[in-house]
Amino acid sequence: QDGLTGSAWGDWTLYTASPLRFFGGGSSSYASFDPATELGVQEPIGFWDPLGFTKGNDEAAFKRRRSVELKHGRVCMAACMGYITPQYYKFPGFLSPSLGVKFSDVPNGL
């Protein structure tokens, strides 16, 4: 390494296969968004988008869909717990004191 300039062993554009290069290639411009390189893409399936939602490579839309998918998954988990929990636990007391309906009088399920 050159102590004056900080350059290492020559021209940086020659090192296109270096793991230190974030975008790789000889181009100095940023690479376009590739959803197949995002966190969560795993073998053996790899990147799976059968309906082509990421065809336009729009990063903002991809991140929005990912956050919406997480939110919907969390709501579904809470709904499942709300369906399962009454099987094992019922609130004490009355659901409707004027009609005399207790929480234990309400059946589970739909």
Buried (B, 14 or more C-beta within 10 A) or exposed (E): EEEEEEEEEEEEEEBEEEEEEEEEEEEEEEEEBEBEEBEEEEEEEEEEEEEEEBEEEBBEBBEEBBEEEEEEEEEEEEEEEEEEEBEEEBEEEBBEEEEEEBBEEEEEEE
